[in-house]
């Protein structure tokens, strides 16, 4: 049996997804034939290249990545050709909400040019919005897919009944079979992720002026927090009674997988995608640090929460090779952070966390959101000022997006009729759409330049040739200062 995985990612959004790489490893382990259609490096005609500029890390990206073929690609044509050449028995998508539009376009290709080719959609989006997704496809996977996809393939291969698989909803055109989800999986039972399907350019990334082969690795699942903008709280309720929600791999499993991936893909950097890497007990951090330094010994990056900062753990991780931490600020307005985002983290806790990390001379980046309900221009400048006070290395800035099944979406009574890439259009804040886009564009400039530059930077908030030229020059100047 042949399974074609589809990763309908936006142009140049690099990084190998855990979902498909794990599912591929599981199916290959059981002798199934697997292939991939990945749109990451296919430039669609509608791409506005200017939108790719001036992101939070842009000024650190030197030398530039020169591995992109910039020709416009007819993605639907290429997908049709892939199906005709590979002849899959099942087409399986794994998606987040921001990829649903791309997914529907490729589903239309399957429906138009093939007859009866089964389509399965899994991942976060069908789990939080199953009734919407199942209308368009034959099957969806609700919850974790490692066990359901293997059972589905076995039953399809044997021509057995597929209407009663835990975690799989099946739509036969007349009836929708909505099966309960299965138990949560023990992470140590999973195989090492299979990255061989993916273009090796997914691993290439710039950091501090150098190009690295950087692998993204996830050693845990789940999160105990109840942030209003995140789906984790919904997942925790969904999986109630199905096993331990917040789970880690054993240290031995993590080191074994990383050792294999490092050797196979010549990694020279690792980025841990864990929400709460540092939440492991101190004894496990000690074991990890010792084994990582002995067996892996390449730089790595982590994310930490101000609620869980522990200087002892950070010292161990730095000694093991941690060179960078991402720390959430979210917003500089404490009331918005606490009452709207449900992030009960004080300004002092954020400052303390950055003080500890800066003292240890570990590089930092921050996670910030704009476009929040009730937010004003003054609030965004409070966020900028918090970044300045904390001496943050660089800032990641995102528009708030009210994902389905999140508290903030329920609170704002917002329909999901805007793509995640255009979240500024939700108009939840007290700032106009144009101004909001301008502040996202210039956030890091306000953060890094002396305040005497503020009048000049404010000109950069506009979208016209002169403003864009000034913006470009300021980023180039910042680039020379940081890496020159």
GUPA-444465 format. One record per residue: residue in one letter; residue number from 1; x, y, z of N, C-alpha, C in turn. Coordinates in steps of 0.1 Angstrom, whole numbers. Atoms other than C-alpha are relative to their C-alpha. Layout:
residues N
resn resi nx ny nz cax cay caz cx cy cz
A NUM X Y Z X Y Z X Y Z;
...
This chain:
residues 484
resn resi nx ny nz cax cay caz cx cy cz
X 1 8 -12 0 0 0 0 9 12 0;
X 2 -7 -12 1 12 35 -9 -7 12 5;
X 3 6 -12 -6 6 66 11 8 13 -4;
X 4 -6 -13 4 13 101 -2 -3 10 11;
X 5 2 -10 -10 18 126 26 1 14 -7;
X 6 0 -14 6 11 163 17 2 10 11;
X 7 -4 -11 -9 27 192 35 -2 13 -7;
X 8 4 -12 8 9 223 21 5 13 6;
X 9 -5 -11 -8 32 248 38 1 13 -9;
X 10 -2 -13 7 35 285 29 15 1 -5;
X 11 -13 -1 6 64 295 7 11 5 10;
X 12 -12 -3 -8 98 294 25 -2 -1 15;
X 13 1 3 -14 84 285 59 7 -13 4;
X 14 -8 12 -2 112 261 67 -2 -7 13;
X 15 0 8 -12 113 233 92 -8 -13 -2;
X 16 6 13 2 105 196 91 -11 -2 11;
X 17 11 1 -10 71 190 108 1 -14 7;
X 18 -1 12 -8 71 164 136 -11 -10 -5;
X 19 11 9 3 37 149 126 3 -9 -12;
X 20 -2 8 12 45 137 91 13 -8 1;
X 21 -13 7 -2 81 127 100 -2 -12 9;
X 22 3 12 -9 68 104 128 -9 -10 -7;
X 23 9 9 7 40 90 107 7 -8 -11;
X 24 -7 7 10 63 82 79 9 -11 6;
X 25 -8 10 -7 87 64 103 -8 -12 4;
X 26 8 12 -5 59 43 117 -5 -8 -12;
X 27 5 8 11 45 33 83 12 -7 -7;
X 28 -12 7 6 80 25 69 4 -12 8;
X 29 -4 11 -9 87 4 99 -8 -12 -2;
X 30 9 11 3 57 -17 89 -1 -3 -15;
X 31 -2 4 14 68 -19 53 -10 6 -10;
X 32 9 -7 9 44 6 38 8 9 -9;
X 33 -7 -9 9 55 27 8 -5 14 2;
X 34 3 -14 -4 56 64 16 7 10 -9;
X 35 -6 -11 8 62 96 -4 -6 13 5;
X 36 4 -13 -5 57 133 1 -1 10 -11;
X 37 2 -12 8 44 164 -17 1 12 9;
X 38 -3 -11 -9 58 195 0 1 13 -8;
X 39 1 -12 8 50 230 -12 9 11 5;
X 40 -8 -11 -6 75 249 10 9 8 -9;
X 41 -9 -7 8 99 257 -17 -6 2 -14;
X 42 7 -4 13 73 263 -45 -6 13 1;
X 43 5 -14 -1 67 299 -51 -13 2 -8;
X 44 12 -2 7 31 305 -60 -1 14 -6;
X 45 0 -13 7 22 333 -84 -4 12 9;
X 46 5 -11 -8 4 353 -58 9 5 11;
X 47 -9 -4 -10 34 355 -35 5 15 -1;
X 48 -6 -13 0 43 391 -26 13 0 7;
X 49 -13 2 -6 80 389 -20 3 11 11;
X 50 -2 -11 -10 80 422 0 -5 -5 13;
X 51 5 4 -12 60 404 26 9 -9 8;
X 52 -9 8 -6 89 381 32 11 7 7;
X 53 -11 -8 -6 112 409 43 -3 5 14;
X 54 1 -7 -13 118 425 77 -7 -8 10;
X 55 5 8 -11 108 396 98 9 2 12;
X 56 -7 -2 -12 120 394 134 14 -3 0;
X 57 -14 5 1 152 376 125 7 6 -12;
X 58 -5 -3 13 158 393 92 15 5 1;
X 59 -13 -7 -1 188 414 103 11 -9 4;
X 60 -10 10 -3 205 383 116 4 -9 -11;
X 61 -1 10 10 202 364 84 11 5 -11;
X 62 -11 -4 9 236 371 68 11 -10 3;
X 63 4 -2 14 250 357 47 -14 -5 -3;
X 64 14 5 3 216 352 30 0 -14 -5;
X 65 2 14 5 203 318 22 -2 1 -16;
X 66 0 -2 15 209 314 -16 -4 -13 -6;
X 67 4 13 5 193 280 -20 -14 -1 -6;
X 68 14 0 5 159 290 -34 -1 3 -15;
X 69 4 -2 14 147 286 -70 -12 9 0;
X 70 11 -10 -1 126 317 -74 -10 0 -11;
X 71 10 1 11 106 306 -104 -14 -2 6;
X 72 13 2 -4 69 307 -101 -5 -14 -4;
X 73 4 14 2 54 272 -97 -15 -1 0;
X 74 15 4 0 19 260 -107 -1 -12 10;
X 75 1 10 -11 14 241 -74 -10 -11 -3;
X 76 10 9 3 -18 225 -85 4 -10 -11;
X 77 -5 8 11 -3 212 -117 11 -10 5;
X 78 -10 8 -6 27 198 -98 -6 -11 9;
X 79 7 9 -9 4 181 -73 -7 -11 -9;
X 80 6 9 9 -16 165 -101 10 -10 -6;
X 81 -11 8 6 16 153 -117 5 -11 10;
X 82 -5 9 -11 28 138 -84 -9 -12 2;
X 83 10 11 -2 -4 118 -80 0 -10 -12;
X 84 0 9 12 -3 105 -115 12 -9 -1;
X 85 -12 8 1 33 94 -112 1 -10 12;
X 86 -2 9 -12 31 79 -77 -11 -10 2;
X 87 12 9 -2 -4 63 -78 -3 -4 14;
X 88 2 3 -14 -11 65 -41 -13 -7 3;
X 89 12 6 -5 -37 44 -23 -7 9 10;
X 90 5 -9 -10 -42 71 3 8 13 -1;
X 91 -7 -13 -1 -34 109 4 -3 5 14;
X 92 2 -4 -14 -28 121 39 7 14 2;
X 93 -5 -13 -3 -25 158 49 2 1 15;
X 94 -1 -4 -14 -12 170 83 2 15 1;
X 95 1 -15 2 -21 206 89 -3 7 13;
X 96 5 -10 -10 -25 235 113 -10 9 -7;
X 97 11 -9 6 -53 261 108 5 9 -11;
X 98 -4 -9 11 -32 284 87 3 -7 -13;
X 99 -3 7 13 -27 257 61 -13 -6 -6;
X 100 12 5 4 -64 249 57 -4 5 -14;
X 101 3 -5 13 -69 271 27 8 -7 -11;
X 102 -9 7 9 -39 256 9 -5 -15 -2;
X 103 4 14 0 -52 221 18 -13 -1 -9;
X 104 12 1 8 -87 228 3 3 1 -15;
X 105 -3 -2 15 -72 239 -30 6 -13 -5;
X 106 -6 13 5 -52 206 -33 -10 -11 1;
X 107 10 9 -1 -82 186 -22 -9 1 -13;
X 108 8 -2 13 -101 201 -52 7 -6 -12;
X 109 -8 6 11 -73 189 -75 -3 -15 0;
X 110 3 15 -1 -78 153 -62 -14 -3 -5;
X 111 13 3 4 -115 155 -66 -3 2 -15;
X 112 2 -3 14 -113 169 -101 7 -10 -9;
X 113 -8 8 10 -87 147 -116 1 -15 4;
X 114 0 14 -4 -91 114 -97 -14 -5 4;
X 115 13 5 -4 -120 91 -89 2 -9 12;
X 116 1 9 -12 -124 77 -54 13 -1 8;
X 117 -13 0 -8 -88 84 -41 -3 5 14;
X 118 3 -4 -14 -92 84 -3 9 11 5;
X 119 -8 -11 -6 -82 116 15 -2 0 15;
X 120 0 -1 -14 -73 118 51 7 13 4;
X 121 -6 -13 -5 -66 151 70 1 -2 15;
X 122 -3 1 -14 -49 150 104 7 13 5;
X 123 -7 -12 -6 -32 175 127 -8 8 9;
X 124 7 -8 -10 -42 203 149 -14 5 -6;
X 125 13 -6 5 -69 218 126 -12 -9 0;
X 126 12 9 -1 -92 188 121 -3 -4 14;
X 127 3 4 -14 -88 181 158 -8 11 7;
X 128 7 -10 -6 -101 215 168 -12 5 -8;
X 129 11 -4 9 -125 220 139 -5 -12 -8;
X 130 3 13 8 -136 184 129 -13 1 -9;
X 131 13 0 8 -172 192 117 2 8 -13;
X 132 -2 -7 12 -159 217 92 9 -8 -10;
X 133 -10 7 9 -130 196 78 -7 -13 -6;
X 134 6 12 5 -150 163 75 -9 1 -12;
X 135 9 -3 11 -174 179 51 7 -1 -14;
X 136 -8 -2 12 -146 182 25 8 -13 -4;
X 137 -9 11 3 -128 148 28 -7 -13 4;
X 138 5 13 -3 -133 111 33 2 -3 15;
X 139 -4 3 -14 -115 109 67 7 11 6;
X 140 -8 -9 -7 -101 130 94 6 -8 12;
X 141 -5 5 -12 -79 121 123 -1 10 11;
X 142 2 -9 -11 -89 137 156 9 -5 12;
X 143 -9 4 -10 -62 137 182 13 -5 -6;
X 144 -13 5 5 -29 119 179 -1 -11 -10;
X 145 2 9 11 -24 100 147 9 -12 -2;
X 146 -10 11 2 4 75 153 -6 -14 0;
X 147 7 13 0 -19 46 161 -10 -1 -10;
X 148 11 1 9 -49 54 140 5 -2 -15;
X 149 -3 1 14 -30 58 107 5 -14 -3;
X 150 -5 14 2 -13 24 111 -12 -10 -1;
X 151 11 9 1 -46 7 118 -8 2 -12;
X 152 7 -3 12 -62 25 89 6 -6 -12;
X 153 -7 6 11 -36 14 65 -1 -16 -1;
X 154 2 15 -1 -38 -22 77 -14 -4 -5;
X 155 14 4 4 -76 -23 73 -3 3 -15;
X 156 2 -3 14 -75 -6 39 7 -10 -9;
X 157 -7 10 7 -49 -30 27 -7 -14 0;
X 158 7 13 -1 -70 -60 39 -14 1 -4;
X 159 14 -2 4 -102 -44 26 -10 -3 12;
X 160 8 2 -12 -116 -45 62 -9 13 2;
X 161 8 -11 -4 -142 -22 77 8 11 6;
X 162 -8 -11 -6 -127 13 84 -9 10 7;
X 163 9 -10 -6 -157 29 100 1 1 15;
X 164 0 1 -14 -148 20 136 14 1 6;
X 165 -13 -2 -5 -112 31 141 1 12 9;
X 166 -1 -11 -10 -105 51 172 9 11 -5;
X 167 -8 -11 5 -94 86 163 -3 4 -14;
X 168 3 -3 14 -107 84 128 -15 3 -2;
X 169 13 -3 5 -139 101 115 -1 -4 -15;
X 170 1 5 14 -152 85 83 -13 5 -7;
X 171 12 -6 8 -175 102 57 -2 -8 -12;
X 172 3 8 12 -190 78 32 -9 7 -10;
X 173 8 -7 9 -210 105 15 -15 1 5;
X 174 14 0 -6 -242 96 34 0 1 15;
X 175 -1 0 -15 -231 90 70 14 4 4;
X 176 -13 -3 -6 -203 104 91 1 -8 13;
X 177 -3 8 -12 -189 79 116 10 7 9;
X 178 -9 -8 -9 -175 99 145 5 -9 12;
X 179 -5 9 -10 -153 76 165 7 8 11;
X 180 -7 -6 -12 -139 84 200 15 0 -3;
X 181 -15 1 1 -102 92 203 6 -11 8;
X 182 -6 10 -8 -78 67 216 8 5 11;
X 183 -8 -4 -11 -54 68 245 12 7 -5;
X 184 -12 -7 3 -24 91 245 12 -10 0;
X 185 -11 10 3 8 74 233 12 3 9;
X 186 -12 -1 -7 39 68 253 11 4 -10;
X 187 -10 -6 10 66 89 235 12 -9 -2;
X 188 -12 9 1 93 63 242 -3 -12 -9;
X 189 4 11 9 74 38 220 1 4 -15;
X 190 0 -5 14 77 60 189 14 -2 -6;
X 191 -13 1 7 105 55 163 6 14 -2;
X 192 -7 -13 3 130 82 154 -7 6 -12;
X 193 7 -7 12 114 108 131 8 -2 -13;
X 194 -6 2 13 120 102 94 0 13 -8;
X 195 -2 -13 7 134 133 78 4 -2 -15;
X 196 -6 3 13 145 115 46 -10 5 -11;
X 197 10 -4 10 112 125 28 2 15 -4;
X 198 1 -14 2 119 162 31 13 6 -7;
X 199 -11 -7 6 140 186 11 10 4 10;
X 200 -10 -3 -10 173 191 29 1 15 3;
X 201 0 -15 -3 168 229 26 -8 3 12;
X 202 7 -3 -12 144 226 55 9 1 12;
X 203 -9 0 -11 174 221 77 10 12 0;
X 204 -10 -11 1 194 251 65 -6 13 6;
X 205 4 -12 -7 191 282 87 11 8 4;
X 206 -11 -10 -4 211 313 96 -1 3 14;
X 207 0 -4 -14 221 322 131 13 8 2;
X 208 -11 -9 -3 244 351 140 10 0 -12;
X 209 -9 -2 11 258 354 105 6 -12 -6;
X 210 -5 13 6 265 317 98 -12 -8 -4;
X 211 11 10 4 245 290 80 3 -13 7;
X 212 -1 13 -8 238 259 100 -10 -10 -7;
X 213 9 11 2 222 225 94 -7 -2 13;
X 214 7 -1 -13 196 230 121 -12 -9 0;
X 215 11 8 -1 172 203 131 -10 4 11;
X 216 10 -3 -10 139 210 149 -4 -13 7;
X 217 3 13 -7 132 184 176 -9 3 11;
X 218 10 -1 -11 103 179 200 1 -13 9;
X 219 -2 11 -9 109 158 231 -12 -1 10;
X 220 11 0 -9 76 165 248 -13 3 -7;
X 221 14 -4 5 38 168 242 -8 5 11;
X 222 9 -6 -10 13 189 260 6 12 7;
X 223 -3 -12 -7 13 221 281 -10 2 12;
X 224 10 -1 -11 -2 227 316 -7 13 1;
X 225 5 -14 -1 -10 264 310 -14 1 -7;
X 226 13 -2 6 -44 278 300 -1 13 -8;
X 227 0 -12 8 -35 306 277 -12 1 -9;
X 228 13 -1 8 -66 320 260 2 -1 -15;
X 229 -2 -1 14 -50 322 226 5 -14 -5;
X 230 -6 12 4 -37 286 226 -11 -12 1;
X 231 9 11 0 -55 253 218 3 -11 11;
X 232 -4 10 -10 -37 234 246 -10 -3 10;
X 233 11 2 -10 -65 240 271 -11 -9 -5;
X 234 10 8 6 -90 225 247 5 -15 -1;
X 235 -5 14 1 -67 195 240 0 -7 14;
X 236 -1 6 -13 -63 189 277 -14 -5 4;
X 237 14 5 -3 -101 186 281 -4 -12 -10;
X 238 3 10 10 -104 165 249 6 -13 4;
X 239 -8 13 -4 -78 139 262 -2 -4 14;
X 240 3 4 -14 -92 138 297 -4 -15 1;
X 241 2 14 -2 -91 102 309 7 -9 -10;
X 242 -7 7 11 -69 92 279 14 -2 3;
X 243 -14 1 -3 -36 92 297 6 13 5;
X 244 -7 -12 -4 -11 117 309 2 10 -11;
X 245 0 -10 11 -14 149 288 14 6 -2;
X 246 -14 -5 1 20 165 296 10 -11 1;
X 247 -9 11 0 46 140 286 14 3 -6;
X 248 -13 -1 6 83 138 279 5 -13 -4;
X 249 -8 12 3 105 113 262 10 -2 12;
X 250 -11 2 -9 131 97 284 12 7 -6;
X 251 -12 -6 5 165 114 282 7 -9 -9;
X 252 -7 10 9 180 82 267 -6 0 -14;
X 253 6 0 13 154 83 239 3 12 -7;
X 254 -3 -12 6 160 119 232 15 0 -6;
X 255 -14 1 4 198 114 230 2 -10 -11;
X 256 -1 10 11 195 83 209 -5 5 -13;
X 257 5 -6 13 173 100 183 9 11 -5;
X 258 -9 -11 5 195 131 182 13 -5 -5;
X 259 -13 5 5 226 111 178 -2 -6 -14;
X 260 2 5 14 211 93 148 -3 11 -10;
X 261 3 -10 9 197 124 133 12 9 -3;
X 262 -12 -8 2 230 143 137 9 -7 -10;
X 263 -9 8 9 249 115 120 -6 -1 -14;
X 264 6 2 13 224 110 92 -1 13 -8;
X 265 3 -12 8 218 147 83 11 11 3;
X 266 -11 -9 -2 251 163 94 -4 12 8;
X 267 5 -11 -8 234 185 120 12 7 7;
X 268 -10 -8 -9 255 213 136 -7 9 9;
X 269 8 -8 -10 226 229 156 -13 -7 1;
X 270 13 6 -3 194 217 172 -9 11 7;
X 271 10 -8 -6 163 237 180 -11 -8 7;
X 272 10 8 -7 141 221 207 -13 8 -1;
X 273 13 -6 1 104 229 199 -9 -2 12;
X 274 8 2 -12 92 219 233 -4 13 6;
X 275 6 -12 -7 69 245 250 7 2 13;
X 276 -5 -2 -14 85 238 284 12 -10 2;
X 277 -12 8 -1 119 222 279 5 0 14;
X 278 -6 -2 -13 131 235 312 -8 -5 12;
X 279 8 5 -10 102 220 331 3 -14 5;
X 280 -5 13 -4 119 186 333 6 2 14;
X 281 -6 -1 -13 130 178 369 15 3 -1;
X 282 -14 -4 -1 165 190 379 9 -12 -3;
X 283 -8 12 3 178 154 379 0 -4 -14;
X 284 0 4 14 167 148 344 8 11 -9;
X 285 -8 -10 6 182 181 333 15 -3 1;
X 286 -14 4 -3 215 170 349 4 -11 -10;
X 287 -3 12 9 214 137 330 0 4 -15;
X 288 0 -5 14 204 154 297 13 7 -3;
X 289 -11 -8 3 232 179 300 13 -8 -2;
X 290 -12 8 0 258 153 307 1 -9 -13;
X 291 0 9 11 247 129 279 0 8 -13;
X 292 0 -8 13 241 157 253 14 5 -3;
X 293 -14 -4 2 276 171 259 9 -11 -5;
X 294 -8 11 3 291 137 256 -3 -6 -14;
X 295 3 7 12 272 123 226 -4 9 -12;
X 296 5 -9 11 258 153 206 9 12 -2;
X 297 -10 -10 -1 279 183 215 0 10 -12;
X 298 2 -11 9 265 209 191 -9 10 6;
X 299 8 -10 -6 248 242 199 -15 -3 -1;
X 300 14 2 0 211 241 208 -7 12 5;
X 301 9 -11 -4 182 265 213 -12 -6 7;
X 302 11 4 -7 153 262 237 -10 12 3;
X 303 10 -10 -5 121 280 249 -2 -2 15;
X 304 2 1 -14 115 288 285 -12 9 4;
X 305 11 -8 -6 86 302 306 5 7 12;
X 306 -4 -7 -12 92 329 332 -5 -6 13;
X 307 6 7 -12 71 308 356 9 -11 4;
X 308 -8 12 -3 96 280 354 15 2 -1;
X 309 -14 -3 1 130 297 352 7 -5 13;
X 310 -8 5 -11 156 280 373 15 1 -4;
X 311 -14 -3 4 192 293 373 9 -12 0;
X 312 -8 12 0 206 259 382 -1 -8 -13;
X 313 2 8 13 190 242 352 6 8 -12;
X 314 -6 -7 11 201 270 329 15 -1 -1;
X 315 -15 1 0 237 268 340 4 -14 -6;
X 316 -3 14 5 237 230 333 -2 0 -15;
X 317 3 0 14 221 236 299 10 8 -8;
X 318 -10 -8 7 245 264 290 13 -8 -2;
X 319 -12 8 1 274 241 298 -1 -11 -10;
X 320 2 11 10 259 214 276 0 5 -14;
X 321 0 -5 14 257 238 246 -11 9 -3;
X 322 11 -10 3 226 260 250 5 13 -3;
X 323 -5 -13 3 233 292 232 -11 10 -2;
X 324 11 -9 2 198 307 229 -13 -5 7;
X 325 13 3 -6 165 309 247 -10 10 -5;
X 326 12 -8 4 131 322 235 -9 1 12;
X 327 8 -2 -12 111 337 263 -12 9 -3;
X 328 12 -7 3 75 348 262 -2 13 8;
X 329 5 -13 -6 66 385 269 -14 2 -3;
X 330 13 -1 5 34 384 249 -4 15 -1;
X 331 3 -14 1 25 420 258 6 7 12;
X 332 -5 -8 -11 39 448 280 -11 5 9;
X 333 11 -4 -9 5 455 294 -4 -11 9;
X 334 3 12 -9 1 433 325 -15 -3 1;
X 335 14 3 -1 -37 436 326 -5 -8 -12;
X 336 4 8 12 -41 424 290 6 -14 1;
X 337 -6 13 -1 -16 397 297 -7 -9 10;
X 338 6 8 -10 -34 385 328 -15 -3 -3;
X 339 15 1 2 -71 392 320 -5 -5 -13;
X 340 5 4 13 -73 386 283 8 -12 -5;
X 341 -8 11 5 -44 363 275 1 -12 10;
X 342 -1 10 -10 -47 344 308 14 -5 3;
X 343 -14 2 -3 -10 346 313 4 7 13;
X 344 -2 -7 -13 -5 353 350 14 1 3;
X 345 -15 -2 -1 31 363 346 2 15 2;
X 346 -2 -14 -3 41 396 362 12 6 -8;
X 347 -12 -7 6 65 422 347 13 -4 7;
X 348 -13 3 -8 90 415 375 5 -14 -3;
X 349 -5 13 3 90 378 367 6 -1 -14;
X 350 -6 0 14 97 385 330 14 7 1;
X 351 -13 -6 -1 125 409 340 10 -9 7;
X 352 -9 9 -8 140 384 365 5 -11 -10;
X 353 -4 11 9 140 357 338 11 5 -10;
X 354 -10 -6 9 159 379 313 13 3 7;
X 355 -12 -4 -8 183 391 340 8 -13 2;
X 356 -7 12 -2 192 355 348 7 -5 -13;
X 357 -5 5 13 196 345 311 12 9 -5;
X 358 -10 -9 4 216 376 303 13 -1 8;
X 359 -12 2 -9 239 371 333 8 -12 -4;
X 360 -7 12 4 247 336 320 5 2 -15;
X 361 -5 -3 14 254 352 285 -5 -10 -10;
X 362 7 8 10 229 331 267 -8 9 -9;
X 363 7 -9 9 214 348 236 -15 -2 2;
X 364 14 0 -2 177 357 238 -8 5 -12;
X 365 11 -6 9 146 363 217 -12 0 8;
X 366 12 -1 -7 112 372 228 -12 -4 -9;
X 367 12 3 7 77 361 218 -10 11 4;
X 368 9 -12 -2 53 391 214 -12 -1 -10;
X 369 12 0 8 18 395 201 -6 14 0;
X 370 7 -13 2 0 426 187 -14 -3 -6;
X 371 14 1 5 -36 433 176 -9 -6 11;
X 372 8 6 -11 -49 421 210 -13 8 3;
X 373 12 -8 -4 -84 430 222 3 11 10;
X 374 -2 -13 -7 -85 465 237 13 6 -1;
X 375 -13 -6 1 -49 471 228 1 13 -8;
X 376 -2 -13 6 -38 506 219 15 1 -5;
X 377 -14 -2 4 -7 520 203 9 1 12;
X 378 -8 -1 -13 6 529 238 3 -13 6;
X 379 -3 13 -5 2 493 248 11 -7 -8;
X 380 -11 6 8 24 481 219 13 6 4;
X 381 -13 -6 -4 50 506 229 4 -4 14;
X 382 -3 7 -13 48 491 265 7 -13 -3;
X 383 -7 13 4 57 458 248 14 3 -5;
X 384 -14 -3 6 86 474 229 9 4 12;
X 385 -8 -5 -11 98 491 261 4 -12 9;
X 386 -4 12 -8 97 457 280 11 -7 -7;
X 387 -11 7 7 119 442 253 13 8 2;
X 388 -12 -9 -1 143 472 256 5 -2 15;
X 389 -4 2 -13 144 469 294 7 -13 3;
X 390 -5 13 -2 151 432 293 12 -3 -9;
X 391 -12 2 9 179 437 267 -2 -12 -9;
X 392 3 11 8 163 412 244 8 0 -13;
X 393 -8 0 12 185 401 215 -8 3 -12;
X 394 9 -3 12 157 400 189 -14 -4 4;
X 395 14 2 -4 120 399 189 -8 -7 -11;
X 396 9 6 9 95 376 172 -14 6 3;
X 397 13 -7 -2 62 395 167 -10 -6 -9;
X 398 11 7 7 29 379 157 -13 8 2;
X 399 13 -5 -2 -6 391 151 -8 -11 8;
X 400 8 9 -7 -30 375 176 -10 -7 -10;
X 401 9 6 8 -51 349 159 -10 -9 8;
X 402 10 7 -8 -84 336 175 -3 -14 -6;
X 403 2 14 6 -80 299 166 -13 -6 6;
X 404 12 7 -5 -111 277 169 3 -8 13;
X 405 -1 7 -13 -117 262 204 9 7 10;
X 406 -8 -8 -10 -96 289 221 -9 9 7;
X 407 8 -9 -8 -110 310 248 -2 14 -6;
X 408 0 -13 6 -101 342 230 -10 1 -12;
X 409 9 0 11 -121 331 200 -15 0 5;
X 410 13 0 -5 -151 323 221 -4 14 6;
X 411 2 -13 -6 -147 356 240 -4 11 -10;
X 412 1 -10 10 -145 377 209 -12 -3 -10;
X 413 11 4 9 -173 358 191 3 3 -15;
X 414 -5 -2 13 -153 358 159 -1 -12 -9;
X 415 1 11 9 -160 336 129 14 -1 -7;
X 416 -13 2 6 -130 320 112 -1 2 -15;
X 417 1 -3 14 -133 337 79 12 8 -6;
X 418 -13 -7 3 -98 352 78 11 -9 1;
X 419 -12 8 -1 -66 334 70 9 4 11;
X 420 -9 -3 -10 -41 331 97 11 10 -4;
X 421 -11 -9 5 -15 349 75 -5 15 -1;
X 422 6 -14 0 -39 380 75 -7 3 12;
X 423 7 -2 -12 -48 380 111 -2 14 5;
X 424 1 -15 -3 -43 418 113 -14 5 -4;
X 425 13 -4 4 -77 420 96 -12 -3 10;
X 426 10 2 -10 -96 408 127 -5 13 7;
X 427 3 -13 -6 -95 444 140 -5 -2 15;
X 428 4 1 -14 -97 433 177 5 11 9;
X 429 -6 -11 -8 -75 461 189 -6 13 -3;
X 430 4 -13 3 -80 498 190 8 7 -10;
X 431 -9 -5 10 -55 503 162 -5 -4 -14;
X 432 4 3 14 -63 505 125 9 -11 -6;
X 433 -7 10 6 -53 477 103 14 5 -6;
X 434 -12 -6 7 -28 499 84 11 3 11;
X 435 -9 -3 -10 -12 511 116 6 -12 7;
X 436 -5 13 -7 -10 476 131 11 -6 -9;
X 437 -10 6 9 9 463 100 13 9 1;
X 438 -12 -8 -1 32 493 103 8 -2 12;
X 439 -7 2 -13 40 486 139 7 -14 0;
X 440 -6 13 1 47 449 132 13 2 -8;
X 441 -12 -2 9 71 460 104 11 7 7;
X 442 -11 -8 -6 90 484 126 3 -3 15;
X 443 -1 4 -14 87 467 160 15 -1 5;
X 444 -14 3 -4 123 455 161 9 13 -2;
X 445 -8 -12 1 136 489 149 -2 9 12;
X 446 2 -8 -12 119 507 178 7 -7 12;
X 447 -6 7 -11 133 480 200 15 2 1;
X 448 -15 0 0 170 482 189 6 14 -2;
X 449 -6 -13 3 175 518 179 -2 10 12;
X 450 2 -11 -11 180 548 204 -13 7 -3;
X 451 13 -7 1 148 567 210 1 13 -9;
X 452 -2 -12 8 163 597 191 -4 -4 -15;
X 453 4 4 14 155 576 159 -15 -2 -1;
X 454 15 3 0 118 572 168 -7 8 -11;
X 455 7 -7 11 106 600 145 3 -5 -14;
X 456 -3 6 13 125 585 116 -7 -14 -2;
X 457 6 13 1 112 550 124 -15 1 -3;
X 458 14 -2 2 77 563 125 -4 1 -15;
X 459 2 -1 15 80 571 88 0 -13 -6;
X 460 -1 13 6 88 535 82 -13 -8 2;
X 461 13 7 -2 53 525 94 -9 0 -12;
X 462 8 -1 12 39 536 61 5 -9 -10;
X 463 -4 8 11 39 516 30 0 8 -13;
X 464 -2 -7 13 53 537 2 15 -1 -3;
X 465 -14 2 4 86 537 -17 10 7 9;
X 466 -9 -7 -9 103 563 6 1 -7 13;
X 467 0 7 -13 93 546 38 6 -14 -1;
X 468 -6 13 1 103 512 25 15 1 -2;
X 469 -15 -2 2 137 525 14 7 3 14;
X 470 -6 -3 -13 143 540 49 1 -12 8;
X 471 1 13 -8 132 507 65 12 -9 -4;
X 472 -10 9 5 156 488 43 14 5 5;
X 473 -13 -5 -4 185 511 51 2 -2 15;
X 474 -1 2 -15 178 509 89 3 -15 3;
X 475 -2 14 -2 177 471 87 15 -4 -4;
X 476 -14 2 4 210 471 68 10 5 10;
X 477 -9 -5 -10 226 493 93 0 -9 13;
X 478 1 9 -12 214 471 122 7 -13 -3;
X 479 -7 12 4 227 441 103 15 1 2;
X 480 -15 -2 -1 262 455 101 4 1 14;
X 481 -4 -1 -14 262 464 138 0 -13 7;
X 482 2 12 -7 250 430 149 10 -11 -4;
X 483 -8 11 5 271 407 127 13 5 -7;
X 484 -11 -5 7 296 430 110 12 2 9;
